[in-house]
Amino acid sequence: MYYLSKVNKELKFLSNPEIRLKILVDLGEGPKKVRDIARYSLLSYSSISSNMHRLSHEGFVEKIHNSFQLTNLGVIYISILMDFYDIISAVNDYSDFWLEHDINSLSVNDLNKLSSLEGSELIRCNSTDIYKTHKEFKRIFKDSKNLKVIFPYLHPEYPKLIRRLILKGINVELIVPKNILENFVKDIGKDVVKKGIEEGNFSMKYLDEHIKIALSVSHNFVSIGLFKIDGTYDQNRLLLSDKEKAINWGLAVFKSFDDYAVLFDFV
């Protein structure tokens, strides 16, 4: 209870009135004079000045010559607050996507960093284009480089996509559940799998457990697909981003599976 009370107290001080948060955000761009903030924010000089001194008293800002700047404490707090804003934004933008899907495949650390997905695009199938997500998936795969992918189920098109990339010499790291491993290898083509492994541009791993996330990460995109609460994979929605922070998030998620997946050794 003390922890919640402490957090509530800090948030209340920084955001009530809202002007304090505005001041911290402005100073996050660099040192500023009160009159400069007043000029661009359309807030009154007296209001900014009084709240600036409150922030200074609490150790969030400091005065250097005629300007104010964030203290180390201010930098830390504004960084945390902006990250929190991005998490809320990322979740709220597509709340039904997170609400209606099984997220147990994501670790607490993955969820804590959902702010990385802020600004992602949710691709949805509709009555006029029931294959929209699949077509988008094929499009982004075509230009992939150094692809890392987790396929939780066997779609007839996926092995073909992987086969083409292997034959083009694209680096592909693939993780699948053990129960579809044999069929996946067969559909890619045993000769192609062997060629890719021998030439070093293809590796395949498997997990004994049921995987509940579809993830693809390349140099210029990350895509996330999830299972619905009823246990079926949702082929009608795909979360997609080309932002660097989202791609890095996807790489971290992939690594968490890759670390304990078993390497397929072609014999």
Residue pairs with C-beta under 8 A, 6 or more apart in sequence:
10 77
13 20
13 58
14 20
14 21
14 24
14 60
14 77
14 81
15 21
17 51
19 43
19 47
19 48
19 51
20 51
20 54
20 55
21 81
22 41
22 43
23 37
23 48
23 51
23 52
23 55
23 61
24 55
24 60
24 61
24 70
24 74
24 77
24 78
24 81
25 78
25 82
26 32
26 37
26 40
26 41
27 61
27 68
27 69
27 70
27 74
27 78
28 70
28 75
28 78
28 82
30 69
31 64
31 67
31 68
31 69
32 67
32 68
32 69
33 66
33 67
33 68
34 45
34 48
34 49
34 52
34 68
35 45
37 43
37 48
38 44
38 45
38 48
41 48
52 61
52 68
55 61
55 74
56 62
56 63
56 68
59 71
59 73
59 74
60 70
60 71
60 73
60 74
60 77
61 68
61 69
61 70
61 71
61 74
62 68
62 69
62 70
62 71
70 78
83 115
84 115
85 115
86 115
86 116
86 118
87 114
87 115
87 118
89 115
89 118
90 114
90 115
90 116
90 117
90 118
90 119
90 120
91 98
91 114
93 118
93 120
93 122
94 120
94 122
94 239
97 122
97 226
97 237
97 239
100 228
100 229
100 234
101 226
101 227
101 228
101 229
101 234
102 212
102 226
102 227
102 228
102 229
102 231
103 111
103 226
104 212
105 211
105 212
105 213
105 226
106 213
106 253
107 256
109 252
110 249
110 252
110 253
110 256
113 249
113 252
116 243
116 245
116 246
116 248
116 249
117 224
117 239
117 241
117 246
117 249
119 241
119 243
119 246
120 239
120 240
120 241
120 243
120 246
121 239
121 240
121 241
122 237
122 238
122 239
122 240
123 132
123 133
123 136
123 237
123 238
123 239
123 240
124 132
124 133
124 236
124 237
125 131
125 132
125 133
125 235
125 236
125 237
126 132
129 135
133 225
133 235
133 236
133 237
133 238
134 157
134 235
136 238
136 240
137 216
137 223
137 238
138 157
138 161
140 216
140 218
140 221
140 223
140 240
141 147
141 161
141 165
141 216
143 220
144 165
144 170
144 216
144 218
144 219
144 221
145 170
145 171
145 218
145 219
145 220
146 170
146 171
146 218
146 219
147 165
147 170
147 171
147 172
147 173
147 216
147 217
147 218
148 172
148 173
148 215
148 216
148 217
148 218
148 250
148 251
148 254
148 258
149 162
149 172
149 173
149 174
149 175
149 215
149 216
149 217
150 174
150 175
150 176
150 211
150 213
150 214
150 215
150 216
150 254
150 257
151 158
151 174
151 175
151 176
151 180
151 184
151 214
152 176
152 177
152 210
152 211
152 212
152 213
152 214
152 227
152 233
153 177
153 180
153 214
153 233
154 176
154 180
154 183
154 184
154 187
156 187
158 184
159 184
159 187
159 188
160 187
162 172
162 174
162 188
163 188
163 189
163 192
165 172
166 172
166 188
166 192
166 193
166 195
166 196
166 201
166 202
167 192
167 195
169 199
169 201
170 201
171 201
171 202
172 196
172 201
172 202
172 203
173 202
173 203
173 205
173 254
173 258
174 184
174 202
174 203
174 204
174 205
175 204
175 205
175 206
175 207
175 211
175 254
175 257
175 258
175 261
176 184
176 204
176 205
176 206
176 207
176 211
177 206
177 207
177 208
177 209
177 210
177 211
178 206
178 207
178 208
178 262
181 204
181 206
181 264
184 204
185 193
185 204
185 264
185 266
190 266
193 202
193 204
193 266
194 266
195 202
196 202
197 203
197 204
197 266
203 263
203 264
204 263
204 264
205 258
205 261
205 262
205 263
205 264
206 261
206 262
206 264
207 257
207 260
207 261
207 262
208 262
211 257
212 226
212 227
213 224
213 225
213 226
213 227
213 253
214 223
214 224
214 225
214 226
214 233
215 222
215 223
215 224
215 225
215 250
215 253
215 254
215 257
216 222
216 223
216 250
217 247
217 250
217 251
217 254
218 247
219 247
220 242
220 247
221 240
221 241
221 242
221 247
222 240
222 241
222 246
222 247
222 249
222 250
222 251
223 238
223 239
223 240
224 238
224 239
224 240
224 250
225 233
225 234
225 235
225 237
225 238
225 239
226 233
226 234
226 237
227 233
227 234
228 234
241 247
